[in-house]
Amino acid sequence: MLVSESMKNIKDLSVSQKAVIDFMLVEKENLKDMTIQDIAIKTYTSPSTLIRVAKKLGYNGFVELKEAYLKEIEYLHCHINQIDANIPFQSQDNIMDISYKIATLQKETIDDTLSLIDHDTLRRALNLIKTTDMIHFCGVSFSHLLGENFALKMSRIGKKVFISHL
């Protein structure tokens, strides 16, 4: 889940903690140059309140929360598009508009995925696949179908995949 979504959905906040969340959601990129003390002053709270907010969101401290939030904002600005992936079509769209939107979403998905791949993590995954005799897979619904496809592809390179059926 996105940091901003977590911030909007967090429950059991005090008034001062809510003020910190609201401030962060409004100020966004401006947070980059602010210290924990600056934010505490501007929200009429204390630095410990900011730390408690970070802990409630699952971070070790406020600096970690701020860095993750700023990284998310930067990512979203770089990957913004004109097509809403949740509701890509309008009732007035013709079949060519729909085709274009599907193709655009597929391309953007591939580009986003590629930008998120870390070389070292990919290398570790490859090494795990190379050194294992059996790969176990468990999935439900569409994920199960993807697992079947994965098993077929792995069989072509001589790897066995055991798929658990729920």
MARDRENMI-691534 format. One record per residue: x, y, z of N, C-alpha, C, CB in turn. Coordinates in steps of 0.05 Angstrom, whole numbers, padded with zeros to 5 digits, always signed. Glycine has a CB too. Layout:
<recs>
XYZXYZXYZXYZ
...
</recs>
This chain:
<recs>
+00017-00024+00000+00000+00000+00000+00018+00025+00000-00019+00000+00024
+00009+00045-00014+00024+00070-00015+00025+00083+00013+00011+00089-00036
+00046+00097+00018+00049+00112+00043+00026+00131+00046+00077+00126+00044
+00020+00146+00025-00001+00166+00027-00028+00153+00033-00003+00182+00001
-00033+00129+00021-00058+00115+00027-00059+00106+00056-00062+00091+00008
-00036+00096+00066-00034+00088+00094-00040+00112+00112-00007+00076+00100
-00029+00135+00105-00033+00159+00121-00062+00167+00122-00016+00182+00111
-00076+00164+00100-00105+00171+00099-00122+00151+00113-00114+00173+00070
-00114+00126+00115-00130+00105+00127-00123+00098+00155-00128+00081+00110
-00103+00111+00167-00095+00104+00194-00117+00111+00214-00069+00118+00201
-00121+00094+00233-00142+00098+00254-00129+00104+00280-00160+00072+00256
-00146+00112+00299-00138+00118+00327-00116+00139+00329-00129+00092+00340
-00120+00161+00316-00101+00183+00317-00111+00204+00337-00097+00196+00290
-00092+00215+00352-00099+00238+00369-00102+00263+00350-00077+00243+00391
-00112+00284+00362-00116+00309+00346-00089+00319+00335-00129+00331+00364
-00069+00318+00351-00042+00328+00342-00030+00309+00321-00023+00330+00366
-00035+00283+00324-00025+00264+00304-00039+00268+00277-00028+00235+00313
-00065+00273+00279-00081+00279+00254-00070+00304+00241-00111+00282+00261
-00063+00325+00257-00052+00349+00246-00026+00345+00231-00047+00370+00269
-00009+00327+00241+00016+00320+00228+00010+00307+00201+00033+00302+00246
-00008+00287+00201-00015+00273+00176-00026+00293+00156-00036+00250+00182
-00045+00309+00164-00057+00329+00146-00036+00347+00135-00079+00345+00161
-00018+00356+00151+00004+00374+00143+00021+00361+00121+00021+00383+00167
+00028+00336+00126+00045+00321+00107+00031+00317+00081+00053+00294+00119
+00005+00311+00082-00010+00306+00057-00013+00332+00041-00037+00295+00064
-00013+00355+00054-00016+00380+00040+00011+00390+00030-00029+00401+00058
+00031+00389+00047+00058+00401+00040+00074+00384+00021+00073+00404+00065
+00071+00358+00021+00085+00339+00003+00114+00346-00001+00071+00339-00024
+00122+00356-00026+00150+00360-00032+00163+00380-00014+00152+00369-00061
+00148+00399-00003+00160+00419+00015+00172+00407+00040+00138+00439+00023
+00165+00382+00046+00175+00369+00070+00205+00363+00067+00161+00343+00075
+00215+00362+00043+00242+00354+00037+00262+00371+00053+00248+00357+00008
+00257+00397+00054+00276+00415+00068+00269+00421+00097+00277+00441+00053
+00249+00407+00107+00240+00412+00135+00252+00391+00153+00210+00413+00137
+00260+00400+00177+00269+00381+00198+00245+00373+00214+00291+00394+00216
+00249+00353+00231+00228+00344+00249+00218+00367+00267+00237+00320+00266
+00237+00383+00275+00231+00406+00292+00214+00427+00276+00257+00420+00302
+00221+00432+00251+00206+00451+00234+00177+00442+00232+00218+00453+00206
+00173+00416+00226+00146+00406+00223+00131+00407+00249+00147+00377+00212
+00144+00400+00271+00131+00402+00297+00121+00430+00303+00150+00392+00319
+00138+00450+00297+00130+00478+00302+00106+00486+00284+00154+00497+00296
+00107+00478+00259+00086+00486+00240+00060+00472+00246+00095+00480+00212
+00061+00449+00259+00036+00434+00265+00028+00438+00295+00040+00405+00259
+00043+00454+00309+00037+00460+00338+00037+00433+00353+00010+00474+00341
+00056+00416+00347+00059+00391+00361+00088+00389+00371+00052+00367+00343
+00095+00365+00380+00122+00361+00390+00136+00340+00371+00123+00351+00420
+00162+00339+00371+00176+00319+00355+00168+00291+00362+00206+00322+00358
+00162+00286+00387+00154+00258+00395+00127+00251+00382+00151+00257+00426
+00110+00270+00377+00085+00264+00363+00091+00254+00334+00067+00290+00362
+00110+00267+00321+00118+00258+00294+00129+00230+00295+00138+00277+00282
+00144+00224+00315+00156+00197+00317+00133+00176+00322+00176+00196+00341
+00114+00184+00339+00091+00165+00344+00075+00160+00319+00073+00177+00366
+00072+00181+00302+00058+00177+00276+00073+00157+00259+00055+00204+00262
+00099+00161+00258+00116+00143+00241+00114+00114+00251+00146+00152+00242
+00115+00111+00278+00113+00084+00289+00086+00071+00282+00117+00085+00320
+00064+00087+00284+00037+00077+00277+00036+00068+00248+00016+00098+00283
+00052+00080+00231+00052+00073+00203+00072+00051+00197+00058+00097+00186
+00086+00041+00217+00104+00018+00214+00133+00025+00208+00094+00001+00192
+00141+00050+00213+00168+00059+00208+00183+00061+00234+00169+00086+00193
+00210+00059+00233+00226+00060+00257+00228+00088+00268+00254+00050+00251
+00224+00108+00251+00226+00136+00260+00215+00154+00239+00254+00144+00267
+00213+00180+00246+00201+00199+00227+00218+00203+00202+00197+00225+00241
+00244+00203+00205+00262+00207+00182+00256+00185+00161+00291+00207+00190
+00253+00160+00170+00248+00138+00152+00221+00142+00138+00248+00111+00168
+00200+00150+00153+00174+00156+00142+00176+00178+00121+00154+00164+00164
+00190+00200+00128+00192+00223+00110+00206+00214+00084+00207+00246+00124
+00228+00199+00086+00242+00190+00062+00225+00173+00044+00268+00175+00071
+00210+00154+00057+00192+00137+00041+00170+00153+00027+00180+00115+00059
+00159+00172+00041+00138+00188+00030+00148+00206+00007+00126+00206+00052
+00171+00218+00011+00183+00235-00011+00190+00218-00035+00208+00250+00000
+00200+00194-00030+00207+00175-00052+00182+00168-00068+00221+00150-00042
+00160+00163-00053+00134+00156-00066+00124+00179-00083+00113+00149-00044
+00125+00204-00072+00116+00227-00086+00132+00231-00112+00118+00253-00068
+00158+00227-00110+00175+00230-00134+00168+00209-00155+00205+00227-00126
+00164+00184-00146+00156+00162-00164+00130+00168-00178+00154+00136-00148
+00110+00177-00162+00084+00183-00174+00085+00206-00194+00064+00189-00152
+00102+00226-00189+00104+00248-00207+00117+00239-00234+00121+00270-00195
+00136+00220-00232+00150+00211-00256+00133+00191-00272+00176+00197-00248
+00113+00179-00259+00098+00158-00273+00068+00165-00275+00100+00132-00258
+00062+00190-00276+00035+00199-00278+00026+00196-00307+00031+00228-00268
+00002+00188-00312-00008+00185-00340-00036+00196-00342-00007+00156-00349
-00045+00197-00366-00071+00209-00372-00094+00189-00369-00072+00221-00400
-00087+00163-00367-00108+00142-00366-00110+00132-00338-00101+00119-00386
-00134+00132-00327-00139+00121-00300-00140+00091-00303-00165+00133-00288
-00122+00077-00290-00121+00048-00292-00145+00035-00280-00095+00038-00279
-00158+00048-00260-00181+00037-00247-00206+00039-00265-00186+00051-00221
-00209+00061-00280-00232+00065-00297-00220+00076-00324-00253+00085-00285
-00209+00059-00340-00195+00068-00364-00213+00077-00387-00177+00047-00374
-00238+00067-00387-00256+00073-00410-00279+00090-00402-00266+00046-00422
-00289+00105-00421-00313+00121-00417-00335+00109-00436-00308+00152-00424
-00359+00115-00430-00382+00104-00446-00381+00114-00474-00409+00111-00433
-00370+00137-00479-00369+00148-00506-00345+00139-00522-00370+00178-00505
-00326+00124-00510-00302+00114-00524-00310+00094-00546-00282+00101-00505
-00297+00098-00569-00301+00078-00591-00281+00056-00588-00299+00091-00619
-00283+00035-00605-00265+00012-00601-00236+00019-00606-00274-00010-00620
-00230+00038-00622-00202+00046-00626-00191+00061-00601-00199+00064-00651
-00208+00077-00589-00199+00090-00564-00193+00069-00542-00221+00110-00554
-00211+00050-00540-00207+00029-00520-00182+00013-00526-00232+00009-00520
-00177+00006-00551-00153-00008-00559-00128+00008-00552-00153-00014-00589
-00128+00034-00558-00106+00051-00551-00101+00052-00521-00111+00079-00562
-00122+00055-00506-00119+00057-00477-00109+00031-00465-00146+00064-00464
-00118+00008-00475-00107-00018-00465-00078-00020-00471-00123-00041-00478
-00070-00013-00496-00042-00015-00503-00025+00004-00487-00038-00008-00533
-00034+00028-00482-00020+00048-00466-00016+00038-00437-00034+00075-00466
-00037+00027-00426-00035+00017-00398-00015-00007-00397-00062+00008-00388
-00015-00024-00417+00003-00047-00417+00032-00037-00418-00003-00066-00440
+00037-00017-00436+00064-00006-00439+00073+00007-00413+00065+00014-00462
+00056+00023-00401+00063+00037-00376+00068+00017-00354+00041+00056-00368
+00053-00005-00353+00057-00025-00333+00084-00038-00336+00035-00047-00334
+00092-00044-00360+00118-00056-00366+00140-00036-00358+00121-00064-00396
+00137-00011-00366+00157+00009-00359+00160+00013-00329+00151+00036-00373
+00137+00014-00315+00138+00017-00286+00151-00007-00273+00109+00020-00275
+00145-00031-00282+00157-00055-00271+00187-00055-00275+00144-00080-00284
+00195-00048-00299+00224-00047-00305+00238-00027-00287+00228-00041-00335
+00226-00004-00282+00239+00016-00266+00241+00008-00236+00223+00042-00267
+00225-00012-00228+00226-00021-00200+00244-00045-00195+00198-00028-00191
+00254-00057-00217+00271-00080-00214+00299-00072-00204+00273-00095-00241
+00308-00086-00183+00334-00081-00172+00352-00104-00182+00333-00080-00141
+00375-00097-00193+00394-00116-00204+00402-00138-00184+00419-00102-00214
+00410-00130-00160+00419-00150-00140+00397-00169-00132+00430-00135-00115
+00373-00159-00128+00350-00176-00121+00344-00195-00144+00325-00159-00114
+00345-00186-00168+00340-00203-00191+00361-00224-00194+00339-00186-00217
+00386-00217-00189+00408-00236-00189+00404-00258-00168+00435-00222-00186
+00396-00250-00143+00391-00270-00122+00369-00289-00130+00384-00255-00096
+00347-00278-00142+00325-00295-00150+00334-00315-00172+00301-00278-00161
+00349-00305-00191+00360-00323-00212+00377-00345-00200+00376-00306-00232
+00394-00338-00181+00411-00358-00168+00395-00378-00153+00431-00344-00149
+00373-00369-00140+00356-00388-00126+00343-00408-00145+00334-00373-00110
+00333-00398-00167+00321-00415-00187+00341-00435-00199+00308-00398-00210
+00365-00425-00204+00386-00443-00215+00393-00466-00196+00411-00426-00221
+00394-00460-00170+00404-00480-00151+00383-00498-00139+00419-00466-00129
+00358-00493-00144+00337-00509-00132+00328-00531-00150+00313-00491-00124
+00319-00553-00138+00308-00576-00154+00278-00573-00158+00315-00602-00140
+00264-00562-00139+00235-00560-00141+00226-00533-00131+00222-00583-00124
+00208-00521-00146+00196-00495-00139+00168-00500-00130+00198-00475-00163
+00160-00491-00107+00133-00494-00097+00118-00468-00102+00133-00501-00067
+00093-00470-00111+00077-00447-00117+00049-00451-00106+00076-00442-00148
+00038-00430-00094+00011-00430-00084-00003-00405-00092+00011-00433-00052
-00026-00408-00104-00041-00384-00112-00071-00390-00113-00031-00375-00140
-00087-00369-00114-00116-00371-00114-00126-00355-00138-00129-00362-00088
-00146-00366-00152-00159-00352-00174-00139-00345-00196-00173-00326-00163
-00137-00320-00203-00120-00312-00225-00091-00318-00219-00124-00282-00231
-00082-00315-00194-00055-00321-00187-00048-00350-00192-00049-00314-00157
-00068-00367-00188-00064-00396-00193-00060-00400-00223-00089-00412-00184
-00075-00386-00240-00071-00389-00269-00043-00379-00277-00092-00373-00284
-00034-00357-00265-00007-00347-00270+00014-00368-00262-00002-00321-00255
+00008-00382-00240+00026-00403-00231+00028-00426-00251+00017-00414-00204
+00006-00433-00263+00005-00454-00284+00023-00445-00308-00024-00459-00294
+00020-00420-00315+00036-00409-00337+00066-00409-00330+00027-00380-00344
+00072-00401-00305+00099-00402-00295+00111-00430-00296+00101-00390-00266
+00095-00450-00287+00104-00477-00287+00110-00487-00315+00082-00496-00274
+00094-00480-00334+00099-00487-00362+00125-00475-00372+00076-00477-00380
+00130-00450-00366+00155-00437-00374+00179-00450-00360+00154-00407-00368
+00177-00456-00335+00199-00468-00320+00205-00497-00331+00193-00470-00290
+00184-00511-00339+00188-00538-00350+00204-00537-00376+00161-00552-00356
+00203-00515-00390+00218-00512-00415+00248-00509-00410+00208-00488-00431
+00255-00501-00386+00284-00499-00379+00292-00521-00359+00290-00471-00368
+00275-00541-00356+00281-00564-00340+00277-00561-00310+00309-00571-00345
+00261-00542-00302+00255-00538-00273+00227-00549-00267+00258-00508-00265
+00225-00563-00244+00200-00574-00236+00186-00554-00217+00204-00601-00222
+00160-00550-00221+00144-00532-00205+00121-00549-00193+00134-00507-00221
+00118-00548-00167+00095-00561-00154+00076-00539-00147+00104-00577-00128
+00051-00542-00157+00030-00522-00152+00011-00533-00131+00015-00514-00178
+00008-00519-00109-00011-00527-00088-00039-00519-00097-00004-00516-00061
-00058-00537-00094-00086-00530-00100-00101-00526-00074-00100-00553-00117
-00114-00504-00071-00128-00498-00046-00157-00507-00048-00127-00468-00039
</recs>
